[in-house]
Amino acid sequence: MSNPIIEFIGHSTGIPYVVQFVSAVTVGTGSRGIIQISSFFLTAKSEDHARKKGLSMMSSLSGSYRNSQGDVVNIECKGIHSIEELDYVDDNGRIELGGVLFTGETSVNDLTERAKTRRDLPLLD
């Protein structure tokens, strides 16, 4: 059975990068929203080329949809948060793809898999 991710990496030319984007997500006409960071793997000839590729992706990362309550959820990609070359594998064969820091209303329990509802987020689905 083929693995498309392994095939993609095996056939990629260039340097591997993780590009993280910052998006503003709002629900309905209310001002309550969230900031989202999305990470994408891509290959490029240089960090500058990775930045250009990332900037060309921004419009495709913006959009809107209706959630289960009928409210419009708007996602607007605002820019690039970081660009990191994947050049380090630790002693256990792992590569860290990125990290996100949280403050304010978000707790550890909100972010673990066992969390049923996110009190710190508006209804997005």
OpenMM code with the backbone's topology and positions (N, CA, C; nanometers):
from openmm import Vec3, app, unit

residues = "MET SER ASN PRO ILE ILE GLU PHE ILE GLY HIS SER THR GLY ILE PRO TYR VAL VAL GLN PHE VAL SER ALA VAL THR VAL GLY THR GLY SER ARG GLY ILE ILE GLN ILE SER SER PHE PHE LEU THR ALA LYS SER GLU ASP HIS ALA ARG LYS LYS GLY LEU SER MET MET SER SER LEU SER GLY SER TYR ARG ASN SER GLN GLY ASP VAL VAL ASN ILE GLU CYS LYS GLY ILE HIS SER ILE GLU GLU LEU ASP TYR VAL ASP ASP ASN GLY ARG ILE GLU LEU GLY GLY VAL LEU PHE THR GLY GLU THR SER VAL ASN ASP LEU THR GLU ARG ALA LYS THR ARG ARG ASP LEU PRO LEU LEU ASP".split()
positions = [
    Vec3(0.0835, -0.1163, 0.0000),
    Vec3(0.0000, 0.0000, 0.0000),
    Vec3(0.0888, 0.1239, 0.0000),
    Vec3(0.0603, 0.2182, -0.0883),
    Vec3(0.1437, 0.3372, -0.0964),
    Vec3(0.1022, 0.4387, 0.0096),
    Vec3(0.1966, 0.5195, 0.0508),
    Vec3(0.1722, 0.6255, 0.1462),
    Vec3(0.1991, 0.7584, 0.0753),
    Vec3(0.0940, 0.8364, 0.0435),
    Vec3(0.1123, 0.9594, -0.0328),
    Vec3(0.2074, 1.0598, 0.0334),
    Vec3(0.2104, 1.0656, 0.1658),
    Vec3(0.2990, 1.1613, 0.2328),
    Vec3(0.4448, 1.1212, 0.2116),
    Vec3(0.4741, 0.9926, 0.2308),
    Vec3(0.6115, 0.9445, 0.2121),
    Vec3(0.6526, 0.9639, 0.0666),
    Vec3(0.5619, 0.9355, -0.0269),
    Vec3(0.5918, 0.9554, -0.1688),
    Vec3(0.6188, 1.1016, -0.1989),
    Vec3(0.5371, 1.1917, -0.1424),
    Vec3(0.5564, 1.3353, -0.1643),
    Vec3(0.6934, 1.3794, -0.1147),
    Vec3(0.7290, 1.3390, 0.0068),
    Vec3(0.8584, 1.3779, 0.0633),
    Vec3(0.9721, 1.3190, -0.0193),
    Vec3(0.9564, 1.1935, -0.0608),
    Vec3(1.0606, 1.1275, -0.1391),
    Vec3(1.0843, 1.1904, -0.2747),
    Vec3(0.9807, 1.2468, -0.3350),
    Vec3(0.9929, 1.3084, -0.4667),
    Vec3(1.0141, 1.4592, -0.4621),
    Vec3(1.0114, 1.5169, -0.3433),
    Vec3(1.0263, 1.6619, -0.3294),
    Vec3(1.1699, 1.7032, -0.3541),
    Vec3(1.1820, 1.8160, -0.4185),
    Vec3(1.3140, 1.8755, -0.4338),
    Vec3(1.3148, 2.0051, -0.3546),
    Vec3(1.4275, 2.0418, -0.3050),
    Vec3(1.4374, 2.1628, -0.2254),
    Vec3(1.4494, 2.1311, -0.0784),
    Vec3(1.4463, 2.2348, 0.0003),
    Vec3(1.4626, 2.2263, 0.1447),
    Vec3(1.3240, 2.2176, 0.2089),
    Vec3(1.3042, 2.1289, 0.3077),
    Vec3(1.1736, 2.1219, 0.3745),
    Vec3(1.1558, 2.2351, 0.4758),
    Vec3(1.0382, 2.2977, 0.4725),
    Vec3(1.0038, 2.4070, 0.5649),
    Vec3(0.8654, 2.3831, 0.6232),
    Vec3(0.8437, 2.4370, 0.7437),
    Vec3(0.7104, 2.4481, 0.8003),
    Vec3(0.6794, 2.5972, 0.8021),
    Vec3(0.5689, 2.6345, 0.7368),
    Vec3(0.5243, 2.7731, 0.7346),
    Vec3(0.3976, 2.7805, 0.8185),
    Vec3(0.3987, 2.8684, 0.9185),
    Vec3(0.2821, 2.8857, 1.0052),
    Vec3(0.2142, 3.0185, 0.9708),
    Vec3(0.0816, 3.0098, 0.9532),
    Vec3(0.0007, 3.1258, 0.9165),
    Vec3(-0.0878, 3.1669, 1.0330),
    Vec3(-0.1143, 3.2975, 1.0442),
    Vec3(-0.2044, 3.3517, 1.1447),
    Vec3(-0.3341, 3.3912, 1.0755),
    Vec3(-0.4463, 3.3413, 1.1285),
    Vec3(-0.5778, 3.3753, 1.0739),
    Vec3(-0.6672, 3.4285, 1.1847),
    Vec3(-0.7519, 3.5255, 1.1481),
    Vec3(-0.8547, 3.5758, 1.2390),
    Vec3(-0.9842, 3.5039, 1.2033),
    Vec3(-1.0500, 3.4472, 1.3044),
    Vec3(-1.1745, 3.3728, 1.2839),
    Vec3(-1.2828, 3.4424, 1.3655),
    Vec3(-1.3899, 3.4844, 1.2977),
    Vec3(-1.5016, 3.5492, 1.3663),
    Vec3(-1.6304, 3.4757, 1.3322),
    Vec3(-1.7271, 3.4851, 1.4228),
    Vec3(-1.8552, 3.4180, 1.4059),
    Vec3(-1.9653, 3.5230, 1.4027),
    Vec3(-2.0476, 3.5196, 1.2956),
    Vec3(-2.1599, 3.6120, 1.2840),
    Vec3(-2.1144, 3.7560, 1.2841),
    Vec3(-2.2008, 3.8426, 1.3350),
    Vec3(-2.1693, 3.9848, 1.3382),
    Vec3(-2.1046, 4.0265, 1.4690),
    Vec3(-2.0929, 3.9328, 1.5621),
    Vec3(-2.0316, 3.9633, 1.6913),
    Vec3(-1.8830, 3.9870, 1.6771),
    Vec3(-1.8284, 4.0545, 1.7738),
    Vec3(-1.6859, 4.0855, 1.7683),
    Vec3(-1.6004, 3.9753, 1.8305),
    Vec3(-1.6644, 3.8772, 1.8965),
    Vec3(-1.5866, 3.7701, 1.9598),
    Vec3(-1.5306, 3.6767, 1.8541),
    Vec3(-1.4042, 3.6585, 1.8575),
    Vec3(-1.3398, 3.5703, 1.7614),
    Vec3(-1.2185, 3.5046, 1.8227),
    Vec3(-1.1461, 3.4354, 1.7408),
    Vec3(-1.0241, 3.3691, 1.7858),
    Vec3(-0.9134, 3.3958, 1.6849),
    Vec3(-0.7936, 3.3705, 1.7274),
    Vec3(-0.6780, 3.3736, 1.6391),
    Vec3(-0.6346, 3.2286, 1.6213),
    Vec3(-0.6119, 3.1902, 1.4978),
    Vec3(-0.5743, 3.0519, 1.4661),
    Vec3(-0.4365, 3.0518, 1.4020),
    Vec3(-0.3537, 2.9543, 1.4376),
    Vec3(-0.2268, 2.9331, 1.3692),
    Vec3(-0.2350, 2.7987, 1.2983),
    Vec3(-0.2103, 2.8011, 1.1681),
    Vec3(-0.2125, 2.6795, 1.0863),
    Vec3(-0.0724, 2.6553, 1.0315),
    Vec3(-0.0271, 2.5301, 1.0372),
    Vec3(0.1074, 2.4946, 0.9915),
    Vec3(0.0997, 2.4122, 0.8640),
    Vec3(0.1852, 2.4459, 0.7685),
    Vec3(0.1916, 2.3741, 0.6418),
    Vec3(0.3357, 2.3354, 0.6114),
    Vec3(0.3527, 2.2154, 0.5602),
    Vec3(0.4828, 2.1648, 0.5159),
    Vec3(0.4964, 2.1979, 0.3680),
    Vec3(0.6109, 2.2543, 0.3296),
    Vec3(0.6373, 2.2763, 0.1874),
    Vec3(0.7870, 2.2711, 0.1633),
    Vec3(0.8236, 2.2566, 0.0379),
    Vec3(0.9652, 2.2576, 0.0042),
    Vec3(0.9927, 2.3806, -0.0816),
    Vec3(1.1139, 2.4329, -0.0675),
    Vec3(1.1530, 2.5528, -0.1416),
    Vec3(1.3047, 2.5555, -0.1544),
    Vec3(1.3524, 2.6425, -0.2436),
    Vec3(1.4958, 2.6559, -0.2661),
    Vec3(1.5664, 2.7306, -0.1533),
    Vec3(1.4913, 2.8170, -0.0835),
    Vec3(1.5489, 2.8986, 0.0222),
    Vec3(1.4362, 2.9472, 0.1128),
    Vec3(1.4724, 3.0089, 0.2255),
    Vec3(1.3696, 3.0643, 0.3138),
    Vec3(1.2912, 3.1748, 0.2435),
    Vec3(1.3594, 3.2565, 0.1641),
    Vec3(1.2906, 3.3623, 0.0898),
    Vec3(1.1891, 3.3030, -0.0084),
    Vec3(1.2267, 3.1960, -0.0749),
    Vec3(1.1347, 3.1282, -0.1676),
    Vec3(1.0168, 3.0663, -0.0909),
    Vec3(1.0441, 3.0096, 0.0272),
    Vec3(0.9361, 2.9544, 0.1110),
    Vec3(0.8398, 3.0662, 0.1508),
    Vec3(0.8932, 3.1846, 0.1830),
    Vec3(0.8091, 3.2992, 0.2186),
    Vec3(0.7206, 3.3393, 0.0997),
    Vec3(0.7773, 3.3442, -0.0174),
    Vec3(0.6996, 3.3788, -0.1384),
    Vec3(0.5902, 3.2758, -0.1635),
    Vec3(0.6228, 3.1483, -0.1474),
    Vec3(0.5212, 3.0435, -0.1634),
    Vec3(0.4119, 3.0591, -0.0593),
    Vec3(0.4517, 3.0886, 0.0644),
    Vec3(0.3546, 3.1085, 0.1716),
    Vec3(0.2631, 3.2256, 0.1439),
    Vec3(0.3195, 3.3375, 0.1007),
    Vec3(0.2382, 3.4550, 0.0707),
    Vec3(0.1385, 3.4264, -0.0412),
    Vec3(0.1787, 3.3443, -0.1370),
    Vec3(0.0864, 3.3107, -0.2473),
    Vec3(-0.0260, 3.2179, -0.2017),
    Vec3(-0.0092, 3.1514, -0.0868),
    Vec3(-0.1119, 3.0610, -0.0336),
    Vec3(-0.2191, 3.1335, 0.0466),
    Vec3(-0.1918, 3.2542, 0.0930),
    Vec3(-0.2772, 3.3206, 0.1908),
    Vec3(-0.4229, 3.3324, 0.1478),
    Vec3(-0.4488, 3.3673, 0.0237),
    Vec3(-0.5895, 3.3839, -0.0184),
    Vec3(-0.6648, 3.2516, -0.0132),
    Vec3(-0.5964, 3.1413, -0.0386),
    Vec3(-0.6640, 3.0110, -0.0336),
    Vec3(-0.6929, 2.9669, 0.1095),
    Vec3(-0.6319, 3.0323, 0.2090),
    Vec3(-0.6539, 2.9981, 0.3493),
    Vec3(-0.7635, 3.0837, 0.4123),
    Vec3(-0.8213, 3.1740, 0.3351),
    Vec3(-0.9311, 3.2579, 0.3818),
    Vec3(-1.0614, 3.2075, 0.3225),
    Vec3(-1.1702, 3.2276, 0.3937),
    Vec3(-1.3001, 3.1855, 0.3422),
    Vec3(-1.4060, 3.1965, 0.4497),
    Vec3(-1.5241, 3.1470, 0.4187),
    Vec3(-1.6334, 3.1497, 0.5156),
    Vec3(-1.7241, 3.0298, 0.4948),
    Vec3(-1.8007, 2.9967, 0.5989),
    Vec3(-1.8989, 2.8882, 0.5949),
    Vec3(-2.0024, 2.9142, 0.7025),
    Vec3(-2.1111, 2.8396, 0.6996),
    Vec3(-2.2133, 2.8497, 0.8052),
    Vec3(-2.1923, 2.7375, 0.9056),
    Vec3(-2.1943, 2.7719, 1.0330),
    Vec3(-2.1799, 2.6700, 1.1362),
    Vec3(-2.3140, 2.6012, 1.1613),
    Vec3(-2.3164, 2.5086, 1.2566),
    Vec3(-2.4382, 2.4307, 1.2827),
    Vec3(-2.5525, 2.5158, 1.3365),
    Vec3(-2.5224, 2.6354, 1.3852),
    Vec3(-2.6265, 2.7264, 1.4341),
    Vec3(-2.6745, 2.8234, 1.3261),
    Vec3(-2.6160, 2.8137, 1.2075),
    Vec3(-2.6538, 2.9017, 1.0970),
    Vec3(-2.5767, 3.0320, 1.0910),
    Vec3(-2.4836, 3.0532, 1.1833),
    Vec3(-2.4011, 3.1744, 1.1810),
    Vec3(-2.2896, 3.1608, 1.0786),
    Vec3(-2.2520, 3.2710, 1.0181),
    Vec3(-2.1411, 3.2708, 0.9233),
    Vec3(-2.0099, 3.2783, 1.0003),
    Vec3(-1.9206, 3.1855, 0.9716),
    Vec3(-1.7869, 3.1837, 1.0290),
    Vec3(-1.6913, 3.2344, 0.9214),
    Vec3(-1.6221, 3.3439, 0.9499),
    Vec3(-1.5265, 3.4030, 0.8560),
    Vec3(-1.3847, 3.3735, 0.9012),
    Vec3(-1.3039, 3.3275, 0.8078),
    Vec3(-1.1628, 3.3012, 0.8340),
    Vec3(-1.0839, 3.3913, 0.7405),
    Vec3(-0.9984, 3.4752, 0.7983),
    Vec3(-0.9172, 3.5652, 0.7169),
    Vec3(-0.7704, 3.5456, 0.7536),
    Vec3(-0.6951, 3.4903, 0.6591),
    Vec3(-0.5522, 3.4714, 0.6812),
    Vec3(-0.4864, 3.6094, 0.6797),
    Vec3(-0.4193, 3.6434, 0.7887),
    Vec3(-0.3623, 3.7774, 0.8060),
    Vec3(-0.2138, 3.7855, 0.7723),
    Vec3(-0.1444, 3.6728, 0.7782),
    Vec3(-0.0016, 3.6779, 0.7488),
    Vec3(0.0709, 3.5532, 0.7946),
    Vec3(0.2007, 3.5578, 0.7785),
    Vec3(0.2873, 3.4462, 0.8166),
    Vec3(0.3378, 3.4695, 0.9588),
    Vec3(0.3234, 3.3689, 1.0430),
    Vec3(0.3723, 3.3740, 1.1812),
    Vec3(0.5207, 3.3374, 1.1859),
    Vec3(0.5565, 3.2275, 1.1196),
    Vec3(0.6967, 3.1844, 1.1202),
    Vec3(0.7246, 3.0932, 1.0022),
    Vec3(0.8522, 3.0853, 0.9692),
    Vec3(0.9011, 2.9925, 0.8668),
    Vec3(1.0214, 2.9223, 0.9281),
    Vec3(1.0143, 2.7901, 0.9359),
    Vec3(1.1228, 2.7154, 0.9973),
    Vec3(1.1704, 2.6051, 0.9038),
    Vec3(1.3003, 2.6014, 0.8832),
    Vec3(1.3592, 2.4933, 0.8053),
    Vec3(1.3621, 2.3678, 0.8912),
    Vec3(1.3206, 2.2561, 0.8331),
    Vec3(1.3234, 2.1280, 0.9049),
    Vec3(1.4600, 2.0644, 0.8830),
    Vec3(1.5519, 2.0994, 0.9707),
    Vec3(1.6876, 2.0487, 0.9535),
    Vec3(1.7384, 1.9738, 1.0756),
    Vec3(1.6478, 1.9431, 1.1697),
    Vec3(1.6921, 1.8786, 1.2928),
    Vec3(1.6001, 1.7631, 1.3281),
    Vec3(1.6589, 1.6471, 1.3455),
    Vec3(1.5879, 1.5290, 1.3955),
    Vec3(1.6531, 1.4954, 1.5288),
    Vec3(1.5717, 1.4845, 1.6359),
    Vec3(1.6300, 1.4583, 1.7676),
    Vec3(1.6737, 1.3126, 1.7806),
    Vec3(1.7294, 1.2778, 1.8949),
    Vec3(1.7839, 1.1434, 1.9182),
    Vec3(1.6790, 1.0334, 1.9099),
    Vec3(1.5505, 1.0697, 1.9221),
    Vec3(1.4428, 0.9711, 1.9135),
    Vec3(1.3777, 0.9674, 1.7754),
    Vec3(1.4378, 1.0345, 1.6775),
    Vec3(1.3844, 1.0343, 1.5423),
    Vec3(1.2619, 1.1232, 1.5242),
    Vec3(1.2495, 1.2276, 1.6052),
    Vec3(1.1333, 1.3162, 1.5983),
    Vec3(1.1737, 1.4525, 1.5442),
    Vec3(1.0786, 1.5153, 1.4750),
    Vec3(1.0952, 1.6514, 1.4258),
    Vec3(0.9811, 1.7350, 1.4830),
    Vec3(1.0147, 1.8427, 1.5536),
    Vec3(0.9100, 1.9316, 1.6034),
    Vec3(0.8692, 2.0254, 1.4901),
    Vec3(0.7396, 2.0254, 1.4583),
    Vec3(0.6898, 2.1059, 1.3468),
    Vec3(0.6528, 2.2477, 1.3867),
    Vec3(0.6378, 2.2753, 1.5131),
    Vec3(0.6047, 2.4100, 1.5572),
    Vec3(0.5331, 2.4063, 1.6895),
    Vec3(0.5140, 2.5230, 1.7461),
    Vec3(0.4442, 2.5324, 1.8730),
    Vec3(0.3594, 2.6576, 1.8774),
    Vec3(0.2605, 2.6569, 1.9636),
    Vec3(0.1704, 2.7707, 1.9787),
    Vec3(0.1584, 2.8006, 2.1274),
    Vec3(0.1682, 2.9268, 2.1645),
    Vec3(0.1519, 2.9694, 2.3029),
    Vec3(0.0106, 3.0227, 2.3226),
    Vec3(-0.0488, 2.9962, 2.4397),
    Vec3(-0.1837, 3.0422, 2.4716),
    Vec3(-0.1803, 3.1225, 2.6010),
    Vec3(-0.2652, 3.2232, 2.6090),
    Vec3(-0.2823, 3.2980, 2.7336),
    Vec3(-0.4309, 3.3230, 2.7528),
    Vec3(-0.4640, 3.3928, 2.8597),
    Vec3(-0.6024, 3.4358, 2.8781),
    Vec3(-0.6948, 3.3254, 2.9231),
    Vec3(-0.8039, 3.3081, 2.8502),
    Vec3(-0.9108, 3.2174, 2.8904),
    Vec3(-0.8808, 3.0700, 2.8650),
    Vec3(-0.7751, 3.0377, 2.7954),
    Vec3(-0.7448, 2.8991, 2.7603),
    Vec3(-0.6729, 2.8297, 2.8749),
    Vec3(-0.7221, 2.7105, 2.9101),
    Vec3(-0.6569, 2.6306, 3.0143),
    Vec3(-0.5998, 2.5034, 2.9514),
    Vec3(-0.5163, 2.4351, 3.0266),
    Vec3(-0.4601, 2.3084, 2.9802),
    Vec3(-0.5727, 2.2103, 2.9482),
    Vec3(-0.6750, 2.2044, 3.0327),
    Vec3(-0.7861, 2.1126, 3.0096),
    Vec3(-0.8616, 2.1443, 2.8804),
    Vec3(-0.8645, 2.2714, 2.8399),
    Vec3(-0.9292, 2.3076, 2.7136),
    Vec3(-0.8571, 2.2477, 2.5934),
    Vec3(-0.7288, 2.2234, 2.6069),
    Vec3(-0.6475, 2.1842, 2.4919),
    Vec3(-0.6149, 2.0357, 2.4844),
    Vec3(-0.6546, 1.9583, 2.5826),
    Vec3(-0.6266, 1.8151, 2.5776),
    Vec3(-0.7378, 1.7411, 2.5046),
    Vec3(-0.7077, 1.6226, 2.4584),
    Vec3(-0.8038, 1.5434, 2.3818),
    Vec3(-0.9313, 1.5131, 2.4581),
    Vec3(-0.9236, 1.5084, 2.5893),
    Vec3(-1.0422, 1.4726, 2.6681),
    Vec3(-1.1412, 1.5890, 2.6806),
    Vec3(-1.1028, 1.7089, 2.6387),
    Vec3(-1.1922, 1.8249, 2.6485),
    Vec3(-1.3131, 1.8042, 2.5575),
    Vec3(-1.4312, 1.8166, 2.6129),
    Vec3(-1.5549, 1.7991, 2.5346),
    Vec3(-1.5981, 1.9301, 2.4689),
    Vec3(-1.5864, 2.0382, 2.5400),
    Vec3(-1.6210, 2.1691, 2.4855),
    Vec3(-1.5113, 2.2675, 2.5195),
    Vec3(-1.4899, 2.3607, 2.4316),
    Vec3(-1.3909, 2.4647, 2.4531),
    Vec3(-1.4635, 2.5886, 2.5003),
    Vec3(-1.4515, 2.6196, 2.6278),
    Vec3(-1.5152, 2.7392, 2.6820),
    Vec3(-1.4503, 2.8671, 2.6296),
    Vec3(-1.3262, 2.8560, 2.5833),
    Vec3(-1.2541, 2.9738, 2.5387),
    Vec3(-1.2780, 3.0069, 2.3915),
    Vec3(-1.3608, 2.9280, 2.3212),
    Vec3(-1.3837, 2.9495, 2.1783),
    Vec3(-1.5313, 2.9755, 2.1486),
    Vec3(-1.5580, 3.0568, 2.0468),
    Vec3(-1.6960, 3.0680, 2.0003),
    Vec3(-1.7324, 2.9412, 1.9232),
    Vec3(-1.8607, 2.9199, 1.8961),
    Vec3(-1.9059, 2.8022, 1.8230),
    Vec3(-1.8611, 2.8116, 1.6773),
    Vec3(-1.7702, 2.7219, 1.6356),
    Vec3(-1.7190, 2.7250, 1.5001),
    Vec3(-1.7816, 2.6200, 1.4094),
    Vec3(-1.8287, 2.5091, 1.4654),
    Vec3(-1.8810, 2.4022, 1.3790),
    Vec3(-2.0278, 2.4161, 1.3492),
] * unit.nanometer
topology = app.Topology()
chain = topology.addChain("A")
for resn in residues:
    res = topology.addResidue(resn, chain)
    for name in ("N", "CA", "C"):
        topology.addAtom(name, app.Element.getBySymbol(name[0]), res)
